[in-house]
């Protein structure tokens, strides 16, 4: 595993550098691995779970509501993180998430089966992620130098994918028959995660404001108005939203489509259904990330950054468009490999550009708005679940392709500005050292 960690960064993450990282980063990596391993066994299948109880059209609407609530809470989370500090919000959100998962497990036990209660708890979980997401992201920026960030983001991304690789396989084989056990395991994992945050993570915000504000909403609007005035950042968010929505189709429209349309097919010594195929494709994606990151990143480092970034978006888009159309297991495996190569090329470059945009005093506010990339993309992919019940597979694939092309066009437009900001931040770091 140490050898794998050494190979995660665009420019290489040696173990010497890893030892030099702030303790919060090391704990955060462990936290990501623990929580996402079990989450990977559950959340890719929740759209299928709800569609079986509520139908595809209503499920799409419910998922959009889920995302909207997460985004609204994220706006407040970003604002308060810049005033209360990062750790306090992470603790509050972690406790909410822990209780929500315990109740969700109870709602899918031998005592009670309640998809309605499961959905309400899913809303709470999404809200908790909105609450602490900006704080956790800002904490990483607080304690890293611009020169470290590609390595740190690649390392975190690698661990996230390793966890999902394990979780995806477990979920594909056990989700239908052992949902209670999976949810209970996730709840217990969140207990361990909370222990790490409460007792081992340090506050990274230098000045924590303890003042009580009477006009909170007005202050929030003023803070985010300044962020919204950053046109380059807003374009970056929109492009990221469109691109990320393509990958999120795997757990939404594509997952539902494969469950309904893909006939059972023989894969080596056993038959594979659509639900199982979703899990195997997610696992393939993450296994490729874990095993091939070093080779892809070395290759990308030899390319011109602009060309590599734009090419990665196109390759990524083509892969997922094909997955949204074909039902043959071997074609699905091939195009998931194509999409994953595009993903490996794109993510570290995109994360590095993002870290260079926020100003020091509004990091969490920027990260909360950047949460639109996750929340907004989830909303788009949730809408696609409902659209998939109306339009043909061909139309849906064209819509996914259009999302990717538009995201690529916006990215090409703002690339010079992104590179200028990153260079400015690097110059500031040199002047302070």
N, C-alpha and C positions, 0 to 999 in steps of 0.2 A: 504493500500500500504506500510506503514512503517513496518508492520509486515512481509510482503513479502520480503522487503529489508533486514530485519534482518536474513532471512533464505537463503541467496544466496551463502555463501562461503563454501568451503570444510571444513574449521575449524570453520565456523560460522562468519557472519559479523554483529556484533551488531550495534545498532544505535549510541552508544557512539563512536565506531570506525569510523562510517560513518561521524560523525560530525568532527572528527579529520583529515579527508582526506583533501588534498590540494583543494583549490577552483576550480582549473582547472579540477580535476576529477569530481566534482559535475556538472560543466558546460558541460563537455564532455558527461556525462551520459544523461543529458537533450538533448544535441545535437543529440546523437545516437537515442534517442526515437523519436524526431521530424522527423528526416530525414528518418529513417528506417521504420516508420509506413506507410508512403506513398510509399516508395521504395518497400516495401513488397507487395503492391497492383499492382505494375507495372512490375518490373524486372523479377519475375519468369515466366512471360508470353511473354517476348520479343522474345525468340527463336520461339515460336509459331507464333507470329506476323510476323516475318521476313520470316519464312518458308511458310506462306500463300501467301506472295508476291513474294518471290524469289525461293522457292523450298528448300527441305531439304539439298541437296548437296551444293548449293551455300551459304545457310545460315551457314552451318558448317564452310566454308572457311571464310566468313565475320566475324564470331564470333572469329575465331582464330586470324584474323587481329586485331580485337578489343583488344584482350588480349595482343598481341605482342606490340602494341603501348602503352598500359598501363604499361607493364613491362619496356620498354625502358625509358619512362618518369620517372618511379619509380627509376631507377638507378640514373638519374640526381637528382631527388628529394632527395634521401638518401644522396648523396654527398653534395649538397648545404645546406641541413638541418644541417649538422655538421659544416657548416661554416657561414651561414647567420642567423641561429636560426630557431626554430620550428614555431613560430607564423607567421612570414612573409610569409612562403610558404603556411601555412594553409589559410591565407587571400587570396592570389593570386588564389589558387585552388578553394576556395569557390566562388569567383566572377565568374571564368570561368564556374563553374558548374551551377551557378544561371542563367546566360545568355543562356547556352546550353539548360536548361530545358524550358525556356520561348520560345525559337525557336522551340524546339521539340513539345511543345503544339500547336504552330501556324501551324506546319507541319501536325497536326492531327485535324484540326479545320474545321468548315463549309466553311472557305475560301480556304483552301488548304489541300489536302491529298497527302503527299509525303513520302513514305517509304525510298527513297534515302536520303532526308534531315534528316529524323529521324535517319538513320544509322550514318550519318556524325556527328550529335550531340551526338549520343551514343559514338562515338569515343572520342569526346571531354570530355564527362563525365568520361569515363574510364581513359583518360589521367590525368584528374584533381585528380582522386582518387590515381593514381600512384604518382602524385606530392606531395600530402600532407599526404598520408598514412604512409610512414616511419617517417615523422616528428611527426604526432599524436601519433604513437606507441612509439617513442623514448621519447616523452614528458611524457608519463605515467611512463616509467622506471625512468626518471629523478627525479620524485617527489614521488616515492614509495620506501619503504624498502623491501628487500627480504621477510621478515616476513608478509608483507601486501599484497603481489601480488596475492596470490590465492584468497583472498577475493575480491580485486579490479577487477580482471579479471572475477570472477564469477558474480559479481554485474553488470559489463558491459555486460556480455554475457546474463544475465537474462533480462536486459532492452532491449537489441537487440531483443531477442526472443519475449518479450511481444509486442514490436512494430510490429514485423512481424506477430504475431498472429492476431492482429487487421487488419493489412494491407492485409494479405492473404485472409481473409474472404471478405473484401471489394472488392479486386481485382477479386476474383472468381465470384462475382455476378455482377460486373460493368465494367470489363476491355473491353469487346467487344463493349458495347454500350455507355460508358462514358469515353473513353480514353482521350479526350481533357480535361475534368474536372479533371481527375486524374493527368495528367501532369501539368496542371496549379497549382493545389494544391501543387504538389511537388516543383515547382518553387518558390511559395510563402513561403513554408517551408524553402527553402534554403536561402531566404532573412532573415528570423528569425535566421537561423543558423549562417549566416555571422555577424549579429548584436552581437550575443553571443561571437563569436571569436574576433571580432574587439574591442569591448568595455569591455569585462569581462575576457577573458583569458589572463594570464600573460606569458611572455617569461620565459622558464625554463632552457635554456642553459646558463651556467655561463659566458662563454666567447664567444662572437660573433665576428668572424673574419670579418673585413671590407676591407681586402686587395683584390686588383684586380689581378687575376691570368691570365697570358698570355697563358699558356699551360694547359687549363682546362681539355681537353680530356686525356692528359698524366697523370695529377694528379688523375683523376677519375679512370683510369686503375690501377695506383699504389695503390690507396686506396682499390679498390675491389680485387686486386690481393692478398693483405694481408688477406682479409676476406675469399677469396676462398681457401687459404692455411689452413684454419681451417677445418680439415677433419670431425671431429665430427659434426660440424655445418652443413656442406654440406650434410652429411648422414641424419641429422635431417630434413633438407629441403626436400630432396628427399622422405623420408618416409611420411612427412606431405603432400607433393604434391600428392602422390599416394592415400593417405587416403581421403584427401579433395576432390579429383576429383570424388569420389563415391557420396558424398552428392550433388555436383554440377550437377550430372546427372539429378537431379529432375527438374531443370530448362531447361535442354538441351535434351539429348536423351530420358529420361523417359517422359518428358513433351510432346515432339513431338510424341512419340510412343502411349501414352495414348490418345492424340488428334486424332490420325489416326486409332488406333486399338480397343480402348475400346468402346463397344456398350453402348448406353444410358441405365441406369439401375435405378430401383426404389430404392430410399433411403427415408424411412419413407413416407412422403406425396408428394414427388416430384421426377422427373427424374433428374439424374446426368449424364452429358457428361464428356468426357475426360478432357477438359479444366477446367471445374468446379472441377473435382476430383484433379487436380494438386493443385488448391488453397486450397481445403479442407485438403489435405495431408500436405501441408506446414503449415496450421493453426493447424492441430493436433500436428505436431512436436513442434511448438512453445508453444502451450497451455500446453502440457505435461512438457516442460521445465519450464514454469512459475509455474505450480502447484506442480510438483514433485521433483524439484531440492533439496529441503531440505531433503527429504526422501532418495533419491538416494545417495546424498553426505554423509549422515550419515552412510549409509550402506557401501559405498566404503571406508570410513575412518577406518572401522574395518578390511578391507582386506589388505594384503600385497601390497604395491604400485606397484611393478613390475607386479604381477599377475593381479591386477585390470586394469592396463594400457593395457596390452596385450589382456586380455579378452574383454575389451571395444572395441578394434579395430575389433576383430572377430565378436562380437555380432552386431556391427554397420554394418559390411560388409554383413553379412547374411541377415539382414533386408532389405538393399537396393538391394541386388541381387534378393530377392523375389519380391520386388516392380517392378523391371525391367522386371519381367517375367509374373506375374499374372495380370488379368483384372477384377477379381471379387472385388467389392467395399469393402466387409467385410474383405477379405484376405489382401487387400491393407491397410486398417485401422490397422489390427492386426500387420502386419510387419512394418508399420511405427512406431508403439509403440515400437517394438523390437529395431529398428534402433535408435530411440531417447534415449532409455535407455543406449545403447552403447555410444551415443554421450555425454550424461550427465556424464558418467563415465570418458570419455577421455579428454574433452576440458580443464577443469581446471588444470589437471596434465600436459598436453602438454604445456599450456601457461606458467605455472610456470617454467618448464624446459627451455623454450625459453628465459624467462627473465633473467636467470642466465648465459646465454652464452656470450652476447656481452661485449666487453671491453668498458670502459667509453668514450673514445675518438672517437669511431666508432659506436656508438649505431644506428644512423640513417642508416649508410651504411649496418650494419647487418640486420636492419629491412627492408631495401630496397631489399636485397637479399632474406630475408624471405618472401617478397612479392611474390616470385616465388610459394609459397604454394598456394596463391590465384590465381595469374595470370597463373601459369603453370597448376594448376588443372582446371581452366576455359578453357585453351587451349585443354587439354586432353578431357574434356567433350564436347567441341565444335567439336573436331574431331569425337567424338562418334556420333554426329548428322549425319555427312556424312557417317560414317561406318554403321549406322543403316539403311541407304537407300540401303546398299549393302548386309549385312549379316543378318542372321535369328535372331529372338529374343533369341534363345538358345545360339548362339555364343556370342551375345552381353552380356548376363548375365554371361557367363563364363569369358569373358574379365574383367568385373567389379569385379568378385570374385578374379581373379588373381591379380588385382591391390591391393585389400585389403590384400591378403596374403603376397605379396611382401613388402608392407608397414609395416606389422607386423613383418616380418623377419628382416628388417633393424632396426626397433625400438628395437627389442630384442638384436641385436648386440651392439648397442651404449648405452643401458640403464646404465651400470656401469659407463661409462664416464660422462653421464649427471648427475648422482647422485653425482659423485666426484666434478664436477664443482659447483653444487648448494651448497654443503657443504663448499667448499672453499670460496664462496661468503658470506655465513653466518658467517664463521669465521672472514672474513675481516670486516664485519659489527660489530661484537662483539668487535674487537680490536679497532675500531674507536669510539665506544660508551663509 
